[in-house]
Amino acid sequence: MKSSYELAMERLGGDDGTKLSDDQKAQIAEIDNRGKAKVAQLEVMQQQQVEAAAGDAARLQALLEAFATDVAKTREKTEREKEKVRNAG
């Protein structure tokens, strides 16, 4: 099993000897920023919906599950986009 450090180095191109260009690094940073912004947006929307669902346990549970799914999808999409940039070099 790889450590978090080893996984991060692979993502940055550090483990396999592949160096990322400055342009690739900038693209990856931009993709990462967009992904983080989308997650933050989802968090704000989720908080508003949770407040509106106060007292309705079933609705609250559904909102929390939908939020977790949306965040996971957003993070997966972000990682796929970053991987495309890494492999383009």
TORPA-972541 format. One line per field, with one value per residue: x, y, z of N, C-alpha, C in turn; residue number from 1; residue in three letters. Coordinates in steps of 0.001 Angstrom, whole numbers, plus 500000, padded with zeros to 6 digits. Example, Ala and Ser with C-alpha at 12.3 -4.5 7.8 and 13.67 -1.06 7.14 Angstrom:
<recs>
n.c1	[513190 | 512850];
n.c2	[494310 | 497750];
n.c3	[507800 | 507080];
ca.c1	[512300 | 513670];
ca.c2	[495500 | 498940];
ca.c3	[507800 | 507140];
c.c1	[513200 | 512900];
c.c2	[496700 | 500030];
c.c3	[507800 | 507870];
pos	[1 | 2];
code	[Ala | Ser];
</recs>
This chain:
<recs>
n.c1	[500842 | 500552 | 501908 | 500437 | 502137 | 503630 | 501593 | 500862 | 503244 | 503315 | 501118 | 502016 | 503978 | 506413 | 507360 | 507744 | 509738 | 508933 | 508680 | 506667 | 505640 | 505845 | 503521 | 501757 | 501681 | 500455 | 497979 | 496985 | 496836 | 494870 | 492671 | 492424 | 491777 | 489282 | 487831 | 487883 | 486472 | 483966 | 483228 | 483083 | 480955 | 478932 | 478859 | 477860 | 475317 | 474288 | 474232 | 472274 | 470063 | 469914 | 469241 | 466701 | 465429 | 465054 | 463946 | 462811 | 463665 | 463984 | 464156 | 466424 | 468371 | 468374 | 469294 | 471890 | 473040 | 472864 | 474511 | 477005 | 477393 | 477480 | 479780 | 481737 | 481573 | 482355 | 484994 | 486110 | 485824 | 487485 | 489974 | 490185 | 490390 | 492784 | 494525 | 494414 | 495805 | 498316 | 499055 | 499219 | 501628];
n.c2	[498830 | 502194 | 505215 | 508383 | 510386 | 509142 | 508694 | 511332 | 512253 | 510719 | 511759 | 514287 | 513800 | 513021 | 510477 | 508650 | 509668 | 511406 | 514691 | 517498 | 520109 | 523706 | 524799 | 522610 | 522266 | 524677 | 524359 | 522153 | 523240 | 525178 | 523559 | 522184 | 524325 | 525077 | 522770 | 522776 | 525137 | 524440 | 522421 | 523976 | 525615 | 523694 | 523025 | 525377 | 525512 | 523123 | 523631 | 525626 | 524159 | 522230 | 523786 | 524574 | 522158 | 521545 | 519606 | 517620 | 514578 | 512515 | 513909 | 515425 | 513395 | 512441 | 514725 | 514943 | 512578 | 513034 | 515249 | 514156 | 512391 | 514200 | 515688 | 513689 | 512965 | 515375 | 515603 | 513306 | 513914 | 516138 | 514941 | 513230 | 515106 | 516373 | 514223 | 513800 | 516046 | 515543 | 513251 | 514216 | 515269];
n.c3	[500000 | 499152 | 500487 | 501450 | 500658 | 498602 | 496736 | 496185 | 495062 | 492742 | 491403 | 490922 | 489191 | 490171 | 490986 | 488829 | 487303 | 485363 | 484392 | 484961 | 482835 | 483151 | 482163 | 482305 | 485074 | 485791 | 484534 | 485928 | 488499 | 488071 | 487378 | 489790 | 491491 | 490405 | 490984 | 493797 | 494250 | 493252 | 495057 | 497371 | 496659 | 496520 | 499225 | 500394 | 499211 | 500218 | 502955 | 503082 | 502220 | 504216 | 506417 | 505610 | 505701 | 508309 | 510975 | 509441 | 509195 | 507266 | 504847 | 505400 | 505631 | 502984 | 501663 | 502708 | 501744 | 498982 | 498796 | 499554 | 497421 | 495255 | 495887 | 495781 | 493056 | 491881 | 492796 | 491637 | 488921 | 488783 | 489350 | 487128 | 485043 | 485747 | 485488 | 482740 | 481852 | 482976 | 481553 | 479002 | 478429];
ca.c1	[500000 | 501366 | 501622 | 499875 | 503249 | 503933 | 500499 | 500977 | 504393 | 502902 | 500210 | 502811 | 504982 | 507693 | 507811 | 508131 | 510778 | 508325 | 508579 | 505587 | 506048 | 505215 | 502161 | 500970 | 501486 | 499471 | 496679 | 496557 | 496458 | 493592 | 491655 | 492263 | 491054 | 487883 | 487228 | 487684 | 485403 | 482706 | 482910 | 482663 | 479612 | 478041 | 478737 | 476960 | 473975 | 473879 | 473914 | 470977 | 469038 | 469810 | 468480 | 465308 | 464883 | 465065 | 462804 | 462406 | 464829 | 464121 | 464652 | 467790 | 469217 | 468469 | 470156 | 473263 | 473501 | 473045 | 475701 | 478195 | 477520 | 477901 | 481173 | 482562 | 481593 | 483159 | 486401 | 486517 | 485954 | 488691 | 491139 | 490266 | 490884 | 494201 | 495252 | 494536 | 496893 | 499560 | 499364 | 499340 | 503006];
ca.c2	[500000 | 503401 | 506281 | 509598 | 511089 | 508459 | 508966 | 512729 | 512369 | 510156 | 512716 | 515440 | 513346 | 512885 | 509108 | 507900 | 510381 | 512335 | 516060 | 518278 | 521435 | 524791 | 524923 | 521521 | 522581 | 525756 | 523784 | 521304 | 524135 | 525781 | 522506 | 521946 | 525478 | 524975 | 521686 | 523236 | 526140 | 523720 | 521772 | 525044 | 525998 | 522625 | 523128 | 526499 | 525090 | 522075 | 524253 | 526284 | 523122 | 521605 | 524707 | 524529 | 520831 | 521346 | 518888 | 516528 | 513679 | 511786 | 514873 | 515750 | 512256 | 512441 | 515851 | 514617 | 511552 | 513681 | 516095 | 513292 | 511900 | 515314 | 516013 | 512599 | 513100 | 516555 | 515272 | 512331 | 514645 | 516952 | 514061 | 512779 | 516231 | 516564 | 513081 | 514066 | 517012 | 514849 | 512297 | 514910 | 515704];
ca.c3	[500000 | 499027 | 501434 | 500856 | 500013 | 497345 | 495810 | 495769 | 494157 | 491459 | 490770 | 490485 | 488234 | 490846 | 491212 | 487644 | 486569 | 484422 | 484907 | 484388 | 482376 | 483906 | 481643 | 482884 | 486492 | 485859 | 484173 | 487046 | 489592 | 487693 | 487509 | 491226 | 492042 | 489976 | 491751 | 495179 | 494223 | 493059 | 496333 | 498281 | 496221 | 496968 | 500682 | 500700 | 498832 | 501130 | 504241 | 502931 | 502135 | 505538 | 507258 | 505159 | 506011 | 509754 | 511508 | 508540 | 509233 | 506000 | 503850 | 505783 | 505253 | 501522 | 501284 | 503063 | 500809 | 497684 | 498919 | 499526 | 496047 | 494402 | 496201 | 495250 | 491592 | 491555 | 493036 | 490616 | 487661 | 488905 | 489221 | 485727 | 484248 | 486068 | 484920 | 481311 | 481680 | 483288 | 480487 | 477720 | 478280];
c.c1	[500894 | 500945 | 501006 | 500948 | 503564 | 502849 | 500565 | 502135 | 504060 | 502035 | 500972 | 503898 | 506335 | 508221 | 508360 | 509179 | 510234 | 508208 | 507439 | 506126 | 505351 | 503768 | 501259 | 500683 | 500425 | 498073 | 496129 | 496108 | 495101 | 492451 | 491365 | 491468 | 489577 | 487157 | 486938 | 486557 | 484038 | 482284 | 482433 | 481246 | 478585 | 477814 | 477773 | 475519 | 473427 | 473466 | 472554 | 469844 | 468832 | 468998 | 466997 | 464638 | 464825 | 463782 | 462317 | 463602 | 465048 | 464682 | 466108 | 468749 | 469424 | 469385 | 471622 | 473843 | 473766 | 474295 | 476973 | 478442 | 478041 | 479360 | 482110 | 482677 | 482470 | 484636 | 486926 | 486732 | 487226 | 489940 | 491302 | 490844 | 492377 | 495043 | 495418 | 495691 | 498229 | 499996 | 499562 | 500799 | 503903];
c.c2	[501243 | 504432 | 507466 | 510368 | 510468 | 508703 | 510403 | 512919 | 511799 | 511141 | 513923 | 515051 | 513114 | 511475 | 508419 | 508616 | 511376 | 513696 | 516772 | 519631 | 522484 | 524977 | 523839 | 521789 | 523660 | 525229 | 522944 | 522164 | 524779 | 524771 | 522249 | 523080 | 525437 | 523891 | 522095 | 524261 | 525470 | 523032 | 522820 | 525509 | 524956 | 522695 | 524238 | 526109 | 524048 | 522669 | 524938 | 525258 | 522430 | 522496 | 524678 | 523211 | 520556 | 520662 | 517735 | 515594 | 512957 | 512701 | 515236 | 514640 | 512213 | 513554 | 515535 | 513558 | 512154 | 514559 | 515259 | 512758 | 512995 | 515687 | 514950 | 512695 | 514274 | 516262 | 514275 | 513015 | 515494 | 516100 | 513540 | 513879 | 516451 | 515437 | 513246 | 515012 | 516343 | 513934 | 512942 | 515265 | 514708];
c.c3	[500000 | 500064 | 500696 | 500111 | 498654 | 496306 | 495296 | 494791 | 492780 | 490703 | 490241 | 489502 | 488857 | 490956 | 489970 | 486791 | 485555 | 485086 | 484209 | 483963 | 483238 | 483466 | 482229 | 484358 | 486660 | 485538 | 485320 | 488226 | 489309 | 487836 | 488985 | 491876 | 491664 | 490764 | 493181 | 495256 | 494077 | 494356 | 497344 | 497943 | 496674 | 498474 | 501076 | 500383 | 499806 | 502471 | 504184 | 502913 | 503478 | 506471 | 506901 | 505541 | 507508 | 510211 | 510653 | 508362 | 507903 | 504909 | 504134 | 505378 | 503744 | 501038 | 501558 | 502119 | 499425 | 497690 | 498826 | 498116 | 495129 | 494633 | 495625 | 493725 | 491166 | 491724 | 492003 | 489273 | 487667 | 488717 | 487794 | 484837 | 484493 | 485464 | 483415 | 481026 | 481942 | 482150 | 479126 | 477423 | 477773];
pos	[1 | 2 | 3 | 4 | 5 | 6 | 7 | 8 | 9 | 10 | 11 | 12 | 13 | 14 | 15 | 16 | 17 | 18 | 19 | 20 | 21 | 22 | 23 | 24 | 25 | 26 | 27 | 28 | 29 | 30 | 31 | 32 | 33 | 34 | 35 | 36 | 37 | 38 | 39 | 40 | 41 | 42 | 43 | 44 | 45 | 46 | 47 | 48 | 49 | 50 | 51 | 52 | 53 | 54 | 55 | 56 | 57 | 58 | 59 | 60 | 61 | 62 | 63 | 64 | 65 | 66 | 67 | 68 | 69 | 70 | 71 | 72 | 73 | 74 | 75 | 76 | 77 | 78 | 79 | 80 | 81 | 82 | 83 | 84 | 85 | 86 | 87 | 88 | 89];
code	[Met | Lys | Ser | Ser | Tyr | Glu | Leu | Ala | Met | Glu | Arg | Leu | Gly | Gly | Asp | Asp | Gly | Thr | Lys | Leu | Ser | Asp | Asp | Gln | Lys | Ala | Gln | Ile | Ala | Glu | Ile | Asp | Asn | Arg | Gly | Lys | Ala | Lys | Val | Ala | Gln | Leu | Glu | Val | Met | Gln | Gln | Gln | Gln | Val | Glu | Ala | Ala | Ala | Gly | Asp | Ala | Ala | Arg | Leu | Gln | Ala | Leu | Leu | Glu | Ala | Phe | Ala | Thr | Asp | Val | Ala | Lys | Thr | Arg | Glu | Lys | Thr | Glu | Arg | Glu | Lys | Glu | Lys | Val | Arg | Asn | Ala | Gly];
</recs>
